[in-house]
């Protein structure tokens, strides 16, 4: 119970800190621009919230993984799920490369899926670091690597052309 409480308090702290940072940001950037583009600023605020929460929640997530080191079933399921999820990332990269958006409706799902890749790569890498066995580490490191490849592709595909103009 104590370990669970520590992890829950860590996540609650991450949520509160993210709310505080976003509130400060909204307060500092209020004005006509925020009112004129309410949808865009709301999306940006949500991205800021996700980023702050994601960074701060690394600590309770790492603690939870360390606390779960003794549970073999957990690591078997996590390793299998990580490999399946990471394979979808490579599939979306393949869809993007092989069929442009105008030709394939599945390509519309590529952006949000590839956008998640850096976060999943970090999560799978953190899990690989905390994994109790070599086999689990290799599976999770493989999943992190697949997500990393997808992240690199997404960066090159969407951002490098902006720097070349």
N, CA and C of each residue as an Amber inpcrd file, in Angstrom:
protein
   495
   0.8250000  -1.2070000   0.0000000   0.0000000   0.0000000   0.0000000
   0.8630000   1.2620000   0.0000000   1.9610000   1.2200000   0.7340000
   2.8300000   2.3920000   0.7960000   3.4140000   2.7040000  -0.5810000
   3.8540000   1.6580000  -1.2840000   4.4320000   1.8610000  -2.6130000
   3.3870000   2.4140000  -3.5830000   2.1800000   1.8850000  -3.5150000
   1.1030000   2.3780000  -4.3680000   0.8020000   3.8380000  -4.0460000
   0.7780000   4.1670000  -2.7730000   0.5230000   5.5450000  -2.3590000
   1.5850000   6.5020000  -2.8650000   2.8370000   6.0620000  -2.8180000
   3.9340000   6.9070000  -3.3080000   3.7540000   7.1920000  -4.8030000
   3.4160000   6.1590000  -5.5700000   3.2410000   6.3310000  -7.0150000
   2.0410000   7.2240000  -7.3080000   0.9330000   7.0120000  -6.6100000
  -0.2720000   7.8220000  -6.8310000   0.0000000   9.2870000  -6.4860000
   0.6580000   9.5320000  -5.3660000   1.0030000  10.9030000  -4.9820000
   1.9260000  11.5350000  -6.0280000   2.8310000  10.7450000  -6.5870000
   3.7060000  11.2590000  -7.6420000   2.9340000  11.6940000  -8.8740000
   1.9550000  10.8940000  -9.2720000   1.1410000  11.2710000 -10.4360000
   0.2500000  12.4730000 -10.1300000  -0.3070000  12.5270000  -8.9430000
  -1.1220000  13.6900000  -8.5640000  -0.2670000  14.9540000  -8.5660000
   0.9510000  14.8370000  -8.0610000   1.8780000  15.9700000  -8.0780000
   2.1850000  16.3960000  -9.5110000   2.3800000  15.4240000 -10.4030000
   2.6610000  15.7490000 -11.8020000   1.4810000  16.4890000 -12.4400000
   0.2620000  16.0310000 -12.1490000  -0.9320000  16.6980000 -12.6950000
  -1.0410000  18.1180000 -12.1580000  -0.8610000  18.2730000 -10.8520000
  -0.9600000  19.6090000 -10.2560000   0.1070000  20.5520000 -10.7950000
   1.3190000  20.0510000 -10.9280000   2.3940000  20.8890000 -11.4550000
   2.1100000  21.2840000 -12.9030000   1.5770000  20.3620000 -13.6950000
   1.2390000  20.6910000 -15.0760000   0.1370000  21.7460000 -15.1280000
  -0.8780000  21.6080000 -14.2710000  -1.9310000  22.6310000 -14.2140000
  -1.3610000  23.9890000 -13.8170000  -0.4630000  24.0240000 -12.8570000
   0.1330000  25.2780000 -12.4080000   0.9260000  25.9350000 -13.5360000
   1.7610000  25.1390000 -14.2340000   2.5780000  25.6900000 -15.3170000
   1.6890000  26.2290000 -16.4330000   0.6560000  25.4810000 -16.8150000
  -0.2480000  25.9450000 -17.8750000  -1.0060000  27.1910000 -17.4310000
  -1.4190000  27.2400000 -16.1770000  -2.1190000  28.4310000 -15.6730000
  -1.2210000  29.6600000 -15.7200000   0.0230000  29.4980000 -15.3140000
   0.9790000  30.6120000 -15.3770000   1.1840000  31.0400000 -16.8280000
   1.3260000  30.0640000 -17.7240000   1.5240000  30.3730000 -19.1320000
   0.3260000  31.1280000 -19.7070000  -0.8850000  30.6710000 -19.3880000
  -2.0940000  31.3450000 -19.8800000  -2.1690000  32.7620000 -19.3370000
  -1.8330000  32.9370000 -18.0680000  -1.8630000  34.2590000 -17.4470000
  -0.8490000  35.2010000 -18.1020000   0.3120000  34.6870000 -18.4370000
   1.3560000  35.5150000 -19.0240000   1.1180000  35.8280000 -20.5020000
   0.3040000  35.0050000 -21.1780000   0.0960000  35.2170000 -22.6160000
  -1.3190000  35.6490000 -22.9520000  -2.0650000  36.0900000 -21.9650000
  -3.4360000  36.5100000 -22.2490000  -3.4240000  37.7940000 -23.0740000
  -4.4040000  37.9020000 -23.9310000  -4.5020000  39.0890000 -24.7770000
  -5.3390000  38.8130000 -25.9990000  -5.2630000  39.7420000 -26.9260000
  -6.1090000  39.6550000 -28.1150000  -5.7210000  38.4760000 -28.9930000
  -4.4410000  38.1430000 -29.0590000  -4.0220000  37.0030000 -29.8760000
  -4.6080000  35.7000000 -29.3420000  -4.6190000  35.5500000 -28.0310000
  -5.1850000  34.3420000 -27.4160000  -6.6780000  34.2720000 -27.6920000
  -7.3630000  35.4060000 -27.6630000  -8.8060000  35.4240000 -27.9100000
  -9.1230000  35.1960000 -29.3910000  -8.2980000  35.7160000 -30.2700000
  -8.5590000  35.6100000 -31.7050000  -8.3460000  34.1940000 -32.2260000
  -7.4410000  33.4680000 -31.6120000  -7.1440000  32.0990000 -32.0550000
  -7.3270000  31.1490000 -30.8820000  -8.5230000  31.1170000 -30.3530000
  -8.7950000  30.3460000 -29.1350000  -8.5370000  28.8580000 -29.3180000
  -8.9120000  28.3100000 -30.4540000  -8.7090000  26.8860000 -30.6830000
  -7.2390000  26.5110000 -30.7600000  -6.4770000  27.3330000 -31.4650000
  -5.0480000  27.0500000 -31.6000000  -4.3280000  27.2030000 -30.2660000
  -4.6720000  28.2210000 -29.5080000  -4.0120000  28.3940000 -28.2140000
  -4.4310000  27.3020000 -27.2390000  -5.6730000  26.8420000 -27.3190000
  -6.1060000  25.7340000 -26.4600000  -5.3260000  24.4690000 -26.7940000
  -5.1010000  24.2270000 -28.0810000  -4.2950000  23.0680000 -28.4770000
  -2.8650000  23.2040000 -27.9730000  -2.2950000  24.3840000 -28.1050000
  -0.9470000  24.6190000 -27.5870000  -0.8810000  24.4530000 -26.0830000
  -1.9070000  24.9220000 -25.3820000  -1.9550000  24.7540000 -23.9260000
  -2.0230000  23.2750000 -23.5520000  -2.7940000  22.5080000 -24.3260000
  -2.8850000  21.0800000 -24.0250000  -1.5580000  20.3790000 -24.2910000
  -0.8410000  20.8060000 -25.3320000   0.4820000  20.2320000 -25.5780000
   1.4630000  20.5740000 -24.4600000   1.3820000  21.7930000 -23.9590000
   2.2310000  22.1800000 -22.8340000   1.9080000  21.3340000 -21.6030000
   0.6150000  21.1330000 -21.3340000   0.2050000  20.3020000 -20.2080000
   0.7630000  18.8860000 -20.3510000   0.6180000  18.3060000 -21.5400000
   1.1030000  16.9440000 -21.7740000   2.6200000  16.8790000 -21.6000000
   3.3260000  17.8800000 -22.0910000   4.7830000  17.8790000 -21.9730000
   5.2320000  17.9660000 -20.5170000   4.6540000  18.8850000 -19.7640000
   5.0400000  19.0320000 -18.3490000   4.6600000  17.7830000 -17.5670000
   3.4410000  17.2910000 -17.7800000   3.0240000  16.0760000 -17.0850000
   3.9290000  14.9040000 -17.4520000   4.2560000  14.7720000 -18.7360000
   5.1090000  13.6730000 -19.1810000   6.4910000  13.7050000 -18.5540000
   7.0680000  14.8890000 -18.4610000   8.4010000  15.0000000 -17.8790000
   8.3750000  14.7180000 -16.3780000   7.4230000  15.3120000 -15.6790000
   7.3580000  15.1320000 -14.2190000   6.9380000  13.7120000 -13.8560000
   6.1010000  13.0870000 -14.6840000   5.6230000  11.7410000 -14.3480000
   6.6630000  10.6540000 -14.5840000   7.8240000  11.0200000 -15.1020000
   8.8980000  10.0340000 -15.2510000   9.2840000   9.4670000 -13.8840000
   9.2860000  10.3020000 -12.8730000   9.6880000   9.8520000 -11.5370000
   8.7270000   8.8110000 -10.9710000   7.4150000   9.0640000 -10.8940000
   6.5410000   8.0120000 -10.3600000   6.4730000   6.7770000 -11.2550000
   6.6170000   6.9670000 -12.5620000   6.6070000   5.8130000 -13.4550000
   7.8300000   4.9350000 -13.2060000   8.9780000   5.5580000 -13.0800000
  10.1920000   4.8030000 -12.7640000  10.0760000   4.0720000 -11.4390000
   9.5200000   4.7340000 -10.4440000   9.3130000   4.0790000  -9.1460000
   8.3620000   2.8910000  -9.2720000   7.2790000   3.0640000 -10.0170000
   6.3280000   1.9620000 -10.2030000   7.0020000   0.7760000 -10.8820000
   7.8290000   1.0470000 -11.8840000   8.5220000  -0.0410000 -12.5660000
   9.5030000  -0.7560000 -11.6400000  10.1930000   0.0060000 -10.8200000
  11.1090000  -0.6100000  -9.8510000  10.3310000  -1.4370000  -8.8300000
   9.1940000  -0.9210000  -8.3830000   8.3750000  -1.6590000  -7.4210000
   7.8120000  -2.9470000  -8.0270000   7.6120000  -2.9740000  -9.3410000
   7.0380000  -4.1420000 -10.0060000   8.0880000  -5.1270000 -10.5290000
   9.3190000  -4.9560000 -10.1530000  10.3830000  -5.8330000 -10.6540000
  10.1510000  -7.3010000 -10.3090000   9.4940000  -7.5900000  -9.2110000
   9.2860000  -8.9730000  -8.7880000   8.1420000  -9.6590000  -9.5340000
   7.3280000  -8.9310000 -10.2540000   6.1670000  -9.5030000 -10.9310000
   6.5320000  -9.9330000 -12.3500000   6.8030000 -11.2180000 -12.5230000
   7.1870000 -11.7450000 -13.8370000   6.0470000 -11.5700000 -14.8490000
   4.8060000 -11.8010000 -14.4410000   3.6620000 -11.6700000 -15.3400000
   3.5750000 -10.2540000 -15.9070000   3.7960000  -9.2640000 -15.0540000
   3.7530000  -7.8750000 -15.5010000   4.7610000  -7.6400000 -16.6190000
   5.9770000  -8.1220000 -16.4600000   7.0260000  -7.8730000 -17.4380000
   6.7930000  -8.6410000 -18.7280000   6.2110000  -9.8380000 -18.6410000
   5.8800000 -10.5880000 -19.8510000   4.8340000  -9.8240000 -20.6540000
   3.7780000  -9.3840000 -19.9850000   2.7030000  -8.6470000 -20.6670000
   3.2300000  -7.3190000 -21.2020000   3.9890000  -6.5830000 -20.3940000
   4.5230000  -5.2920000 -20.8370000   5.4190000  -5.4580000 -22.0570000
   6.2730000  -6.4520000 -22.0570000   7.1710000  -6.6720000 -23.1930000
   6.3910000  -6.9920000 -24.4600000   5.3800000  -7.8540000 -24.3440000
   4.5790000  -8.2130000 -25.5170000   3.7910000  -7.0110000 -26.0350000
   3.1590000  -6.2820000 -25.1360000   2.3800000  -5.1060000 -25.5420000
   3.2900000  -4.0540000 -26.1720000   4.4640000  -3.8450000 -25.6020000
   5.3940000  -2.8500000 -26.1460000   5.8120000  -3.2140000 -27.5630000
   6.0890000  -4.4760000 -27.8160000   6.4800000  -4.8820000 -29.1700000
   5.3340000  -4.7290000 -30.1700000   4.1270000  -5.0550000 -29.7530000
   2.9660000  -4.8950000 -30.6480000   2.7240000  -3.4170000 -30.9440000
   2.7550000  -2.5830000 -29.9050000   2.5240000  -1.1510000 -30.0890000
   3.6190000  -0.5350000 -30.9680000   4.8560000  -0.9220000 -30.7310000
   5.9560000  -0.3730000 -31.5270000   5.8680000  -0.8190000 -32.9810000
   5.3650000  -2.0160000 -33.2230000   5.2270000  -2.4700000 -34.6150000
   4.1890000  -1.6260000 -35.3640000   3.1910000  -1.1060000 -34.6570000
   2.2250000  -0.2160000 -35.3280000   2.8920000   1.0840000 -35.7630000
   3.8890000   1.4910000 -35.0210000   4.6220000   2.7060000 -35.3840000
   5.3540000   2.5030000 -36.7050000   6.0270000   1.3700000 -36.8320000
   6.7250000   1.0890000 -38.0880000   5.7370000   0.8930000 -39.2360000
   4.5750000   0.3230000 -38.9420000   3.5570000   0.1700000 -39.9800000
   3.0770000   1.5330000 -40.4720000   2.8940000   2.4790000 -39.5700000
   2.4700000   3.8210000 -39.9800000   3.5570000   4.5300000 -40.7850000
   4.8110000   4.3010000 -40.4400000   5.9000000   4.8650000 -41.2420000
   5.8450000   4.2730000 -42.6440000   5.6430000   2.9590000 -42.7390000
   5.5610000   2.3080000 -44.0480000   4.3880000   2.8500000 -44.8550000
   3.2460000   3.0580000 -44.2120000   2.0760000   3.6120000 -44.9030000
   2.3860000   5.0120000 -45.4210000   3.0490000   5.8040000 -44.6170000
   3.3830000   7.1710000 -45.0220000   4.3590000   7.1810000 -46.1990000
   5.3260000   6.2790000 -46.1790000   6.3270000   6.2310000 -47.2430000
   5.7230000   5.6890000 -48.5340000   4.9200000   4.6380000 -48.4100000
   4.4300000   3.9520000 -49.6000000   3.1950000   4.5830000 -50.2310000
   2.3500000   5.2140000 -49.4250000   1.1130000   5.7740000 -49.9710000
   0.8780000   7.1590000 -49.3950000   0.9170000   8.1800000 -50.2300000
   0.6680000   9.5310000 -49.7200000  -0.7600000   9.6870000 -49.2030000
  -0.9740000  10.7400000 -48.4410000  -2.2630000  10.9950000 -47.7880000
  -3.4260000  11.0040000 -48.7730000  -3.2140000  11.5310000 -49.9510000
  -4.3120000  11.6380000 -50.9180000  -4.7400000  10.2800000 -51.4680000
  -3.8850000   9.2800000 -51.3510000  -4.1790000   7.9670000 -51.9200000
  -4.7410000   7.0050000 -50.8760000  -4.2560000   7.0630000 -49.6510000
  -4.5840000   6.0730000 -48.6400000  -5.1940000   6.7280000 -47.4010000
  -6.4050000   6.3450000 -47.0320000  -7.0080000   6.9400000 -45.8250000
  -6.2840000   6.5410000 -44.5400000  -5.5610000   5.4140000 -44.5470000
  -4.7960000   5.0230000 -43.3470000  -3.6650000   6.0000000 -43.0550000
  -3.2250000   6.7200000 -44.0830000  -2.1480000   7.6860000 -43.8960000
  -2.5630000   8.8280000 -42.9750000  -3.8820000   9.0640000 -42.8550000
  -4.3510000  10.1200000 -41.9460000  -4.0190000   9.7810000 -40.4950000
  -3.9290000   8.5050000 -40.1820000  -3.5950000   8.0930000 -38.8150000
  -2.0980000   8.1590000 -38.5360000  -1.3160000   8.3490000 -39.5750000
   0.1330000   8.3340000 -39.4010000   0.6230000   9.4820000 -38.5300000
   0.1120000  10.6790000 -38.7610000   0.6200000  11.8210000 -37.9960000
   0.4290000  11.6480000 -36.4980000  -0.8010000  11.3860000 -36.0030000
  -0.9220000  11.2440000 -34.5470000  -0.1360000  10.0650000 -34.0020000
  -0.0420000   8.9760000 -34.7720000   0.6890000   7.7980000 -34.2760000
   2.1870000   8.0870000 -34.2110000   2.7170000   8.6690000 -35.2560000
   4.1520000   8.9820000 -35.2730000   4.4670000  10.0930000 -34.2840000
   3.5170000  10.9990000 -34.0600000   3.7070000  12.0660000 -33.0720000
   3.8870000  11.4890000 -31.6670000   3.2600000  10.3560000 -31.3770000
   3.4010000   9.7150000 -30.0630000   4.7230000   8.9670000 -29.8990000
   5.4050000   8.6990000 -30.9840000   6.5950000   7.8540000 -30.9430000
   7.6950000   8.3110000 -29.9840000   8.0350000   9.5990000 -29.9200000
   9.0920000   9.9790000 -28.9740000   8.7140000   9.6870000 -27.5180000
   7.4440000   9.8720000 -27.1920000   6.9980000   9.6220000 -25.8250000
   7.0230000   8.1330000 -25.5080000   6.5750000   7.3260000 -26.4710000
   6.5920000   5.8780000 -26.2640000   8.0190000   5.3440000 -26.2500000
   8.8980000   5.9250000 -27.0580000  10.3010000   5.5040000 -27.0440000
  10.9100000   5.7490000 -25.6660000  10.6010000   6.9040000 -25.0910000
  11.1170000   7.2040000 -23.7460000  10.5200000   6.2570000 -22.7100000
   9.2270000   5.9780000 -22.8220000   8.5770000   5.0800000 -21.8540000
   9.1340000   3.6690000 -21.9660000   9.2910000   3.1730000 -23.1820000
   9.8340000   1.8260000 -23.3450000  11.3020000   1.7730000 -22.9330000
  12.0390000   2.8470000 -23.1720000  13.4290000   2.9010000 -22.7150000
  13.5290000   2.8990000 -21.2020000  12.6570000   3.6370000 -20.5480000
  12.6190000   3.6450000 -19.0840000  12.2620000   2.2640000 -18.5590000
  11.3050000   1.6090000 -19.1970000  10.9290000   0.2590000 -18.7860000
  12.0820000  -0.7200000 -19.0070000  12.8200000  -0.5620000 -20.1080000
  13.9790000  -1.4330000 -20.3550000  15.0340000  -1.2460000 -19.2730000
  15.2100000  -0.0160000 -18.8440000  16.1780000   0.2620000 -17.7800000
  15.7830000  -0.4330000 -16.4780000  14.5000000  -0.4860000 -16.1780000
  14.0280000  -1.0560000 -14.9160000  13.7250000  -2.5440000 -15.0010000
  13.7430000  -3.1320000 -16.1850000  13.3600000  -4.5330000 -16.3620000
  14.2850000  -5.4600000 -15.5770000  13.7170000  -6.5130000 -14.9910000
  14.5140000  -7.4000000 -14.1410000  15.3670000  -8.4130000 -14.9020000
  15.0030000  -8.7600000 -16.1180000  15.7460000  -9.7900000 -16.8480000
  16.2570000  -9.3030000 -18.1790000  17.2750000  -9.9950000 -18.6880000
  17.8930000  -9.6020000 -19.9550000  16.8990000  -9.7270000 -21.1040000
  16.1000000 -10.7860000 -21.1090000  15.1280000 -10.9770000 -22.1860000
  14.1180000  -9.8370000 -22.2140000  13.6440000  -9.4150000 -21.0520000
  12.7030000  -8.2960000 -20.9970000  13.3760000  -7.0120000 -21.4630000
  14.6230000  -6.8270000 -21.0550000  15.3490000  -5.6150000 -21.4760000
  15.4830000  -5.5500000 -22.9910000  15.8150000  -6.6800000 -23.6080000
  15.9810000  -6.6990000 -25.0550000  14.6630000  -6.4170000 -25.7680000
  13.5770000  -7.0110000 -25.2920000  12.2660000  -6.7530000 -25.9130000
  11.8920000  -5.2780000 -25.7900000  12.0550000  -4.7300000 -24.5990000
  11.6830000  -3.3310000 -24.3870000  12.6350000  -2.3810000 -25.1040000
  13.9110000  -2.7300000 -25.1380000  14.8590000  -1.9070000 -25.8890000
  14.5380000  -1.9690000 -27.3840000  14.1310000  -3.1390000 -27.8800000
  13.7220000  -3.2710000 -29.2830000  12.5090000  -2.3970000 -29.5850000
  11.5440000  -2.3990000 -28.6700000  10.3560000  -1.5560000 -28.8490000
  10.7440000  -0.0820000 -28.8230000  11.6190000   0.2960000 -27.9040000
  12.0810000   1.6870000 -27.8370000  12.8170000   2.0690000 -29.1180000
  13.5860000   1.1400000 -29.6600000  14.3170000   1.4130000 -30.9070000
  13.3680000   1.6050000 -32.0830000  12.3300000   0.7630000 -32.1620000
  11.3490000   0.9260000 -33.2480000  10.6560000   2.2830000 -33.1490000
  10.2910000   2.6690000 -31.9430000   9.6680000   3.9810000 -31.7520000
  10.6580000   5.0930000 -32.0730000  11.9310000   4.8750000 -31.7510000
  12.9600000   5.8640000 -32.0680000  13.1170000   6.0620000 -33.5650000
  13.0890000   4.9720000 -34.3130000  13.1710000   5.0600000 -35.7780000
  11.9760000   5.8470000 -36.3150000  10.8030000   5.5550000 -35.7820000
   9.6010000   6.2810000 -36.1980000   9.7100000   7.7690000 -35.8500000
  10.2560000   8.0760000 -34.6920000  10.4400000   9.4710000 -34.2790000
  11.3780000  10.2100000 -35.2240000  12.4680000   9.5630000 -35.5630000
  13.4400000  10.1780000 -36.4700000  12.8070000  10.4050000 -37.8420000
  12.0740000   9.4010000 -38.3210000  11.3960000   9.5670000 -39.6060000
  10.4210000  10.7430000 -39.5490000   9.6190000  10.8120000 -38.4990000
   8.6490000  11.8950000 -38.3680000   9.3200000  13.2570000 -38.3570000
  10.4330000  13.3620000 -37.6210000  11.1510000  14.6430000 -37.5700000
  11.6690000  15.0210000 -38.9530000  12.3170000  14.0700000 -39.6160000
  12.8840000  14.3520000 -40.9370000  11.7750000  14.6630000 -41.9410000
  10.6920000  13.9030000 -41.8990000   9.5960000  14.0650000 -42.8700000
   8.8680000  15.3950000 -42.6990000   8.6190000  15.7960000 -41.4560000
   7.7790000  16.9690000 -41.2300000   8.5480000  18.2590000 -40.9350000
   9.7520000  18.1660000 -40.3710000  10.4390000  19.3820000 -39.9510000
  11.6460000  19.7530000 -40.7880000  12.3690000  18.7950000 -41.3280000
  13.5540000  19.1350000 -42.1130000  13.2050000  19.9700000 -43.3300000
  12.0980000  19.6980000 -44.0630000  11.7800000  20.5760000 -45.2020000
  11.5780000  22.0340000 -44.8020000  11.1380000  22.2890000 -43.5850000
  10.9680000  23.6710000 -43.1300000  12.3110000  24.3850000 -43.0010000
  13.3590000  23.6300000 -42.6240000  14.6850000  24.2290000 -42.4730000
  15.3740000  24.4320000 -43.8150000  14.9450000  23.6930000 -44.8310000
  15.5810000  23.7860000 -46.1410000  15.0190000  24.9140000 -47.0040000
  13.8880000  25.4800000 -46.5810000  13.2790000  26.5690000 -47.3720000
  13.9900000  27.8680000 -47.1800000
